[in-house]
Amino acid sequence: MKVSIVVAAFVVACVLGFGVQAQAQDAPKEHSMTGCLQKGMDAGTFKLTDLEKGPKEVVIAETTAKLDPHAGHKIEITGSVVTGKDPQAHTMKVTAVKMISPTCP
């Protein structure tokens, strides 16, 4: 009886452990990029240009950070890649912003 309880507990623990591991692997990885913040073509949209490295520009599809005050500034954004309207563009969901400089090159 005790052995079957221990075995059942072990099986449950293994199943829960694999489930948590699978969720962690599916979560998009956050990364940071530095460049100049510009307003996008549509109202309330933004893009990052003049990047220090990586793609030519980053389209910001959505954000939880307040970007309006940083338009025209050199900033560092942190977030994860998301699917955007243009599959060729590097598109991000931004979770944090850090001002590097009040001016852009």
Summary of the structure (lengths in Angstrom):
residues: 105
radius of gyration: 20.8
end to end distance: 73.1
largest distance: 73.1
contacts: 263
relative contact order: 0.19
helix: 27%
strand: 38%
